[in-house]
Amino acid sequence: MSIELLIEHYGLLAIFLGAAFEGETAAFLGGVISHRGLLSYWSASLAATAGSFAGDQFWFFAGRYAARWGLVRRLMERPTLARATRLLERYPTGFILAFRFLVGLRTISPIVIGTTRIATGKFIVLNAAAALVWGQLFTALGYLFGHGIQQTLGHLPLHRHLLIAIGAAAVVAAAALAFRKMKLSARHS
């Protein structure tokens, strides 16, 4: 079975699961794949949106359930989580809308939110709105990147196109993490 057939059969599921558990790279690759015509843009972006929403809902409910565990309470005292909690308490709506765009806080934030008194309904509505924007944005970036690669290097074999996209996503993620680390170091100095 070729990579193209695998993508046509399981691509949407892979984008959904990738967006639920990893995030940006899955949505970005969904955009690259849709640029190649193996999936429609809208199906790829909606799979990324749904995956992001479902993953964050899962972690929110995990936080809601585990909030009373001693281990979770001790973890909440760690500097990164304490900072996320302070941001959440100060700007609850803005934090819920923005956490998936904050490097290093995407996975832990729904757990933190789940440990608070924020209403489940409010989180669902805000999470859905933010997931919709996030899914469209990162899938569109992947689509545009795929277009740019094709314009620059011509029509490459799919596996090379995807490897370039994965490499670009890794470089961007590493740069974002390095920037965040420098910013945190500057605060502590």
N, C-alpha and C positions, 0 to 999 in steps of 0.2 A: 504494500500500500504506500503510495507516495505521500509526501508532506502536504501537498495540495489537497488530496482526498481526506487526510486526517483533519486538516483545518476545516474543510467543508462539513465534515461529519461532527467533529467535536470542538470546533473553534469557539463557538458561543459558550459552551459549557466551560471551556478552559478560561475564557475571558471572565466569565462570571466568578468562577472559583479563584482565579488569580486576583481579581479586584477585591474579593472578599477577604483574602488572607494576605496578599502582598500589597496590591494597590496600583500605583502609577505605571509601573512597567507593563502590567497586563493590559491596562487601558491603552497605553501608548502603542503596544504591539498590535492591539485590536485595530487601531487606526492605520498602522502600516499595512496590516492584512487587508483591511477594507480598501485601501488605496490600490492594492494589487487586484482587487475585484473578486477575491475569494469569499468575502462576506460583504453585505451591504454596510455602509457607514452607520445607518440608523440601528441596525440589529447589533452591531459591535458596541456602539455607544450606549444603547439601552442595556446590553448585557453587563457592561462595566458599571453603569449606574445601579442596576439591580444588585450586582455583587457587592458593591461598596455599601449600599444601604443594608443589605442582609448581614454582612459581616459586622458592621457597626452596631446593628440591632442586637446581634448575638452577644457581642462584648458588653453592650449596655446592660443586657439582662444578666450576664455573668457577674458584672459589678453589683447589680442590684441584689442578686442572690448571695454573693460572697462578702458583702459589705460588713457583715457581722463577724466574720472570721478574724481571729487575732492576727494571722499572717498578713491578711489584706490590710488591716489597720496599721501594722508595722511598716508595710511597704508604702503606704500612703504618706508616711513621714519622711521618706527619702527626698532629697532636694528636688529632683526633676518632677516627681509627682506632687510634692508640696507646691512647687511653682505652678504646675498645671491647675491644681486645685484653687490656688489664689486667683489665677486668671479667670477660671470658671466662676468663682464666687463674685468677682468684680464685674464681669461682663458675660453673664450666662448665655444670652441669645447669640451674641457675637462669637463667643468661644465655640458654641455648638456649630455655628455656620462655618467657622474657619479652621477647626482643628485638623481636618483632613488635608489642609494645605500647609500645615506646619511640620517641618521635617523633624522627625524624632518623637512626635507626639501623636501621630495618627493612630497607632494601635492601642496605646494606653489610655488615650482620652475618653473613649466610650466607657471603659471600665471605671474611670474616675467619675464620670458623669453619673453612671449607674449607682455609685455609692452616695450620691447627694440626694436632696429632696426634690430635685427637678422632676416635674410630672412626666410620666411616661408618654402621655399624649403629646405634650410639647416637644419632647425629644423626637418622637416619630415624625412629626410634621417638619421640624427644622432639619432633621437628618435627611428626610426625603428631598427637601429643597436643595440642600447642600450637595447631596449625592448626584442630583440631576445636573447641577452646574459642573461638578467635578468630573462626572462621566463624559459630558460633552466636551469639556476643555481638554482633558488628557487624550481622548480619542481623536479630537481634531488636531492636536499637536502631532500625534503619530501619523495621521493622514497627511498633514503638511510636510512632515519630515520625510515620509515615503515619497511624496511628490518631489521634494528637493533632491533626494538621493537619485531618483530616476532622471531628473533634469541634469544633474551633475555627472553621474557615472553611466547613464544609459539604463537599459532594461537588464537588470542583473538576475541571475537565478535566485529563486525565492530564498533559499537557505543563506545566501550571501547578504541579501537585503535584510533579512531578520537578524543576522549576526551583527551587521553594522548598526541596526536599530538598538539591539541589546547593548552593544558597546557604548553607544551614545547615551543611552539611559543610565548605564553604570557610571559613566564619567559625570553626568549631571548630578546623579545621586551622591557620588563621592565629593563633588565640589560643594553641594548643599550641606552635607555633613561637616566638611572642613570649615565652611563659613560659619555654621552654627557653633562648632567647637571654638573657633577663634572669638566669636561674639561672647560665648559663655566665659572664656578665659579672660577677656577684657573686663567683664563685669566683676570677676573675682579678684582682679588686680587692684 
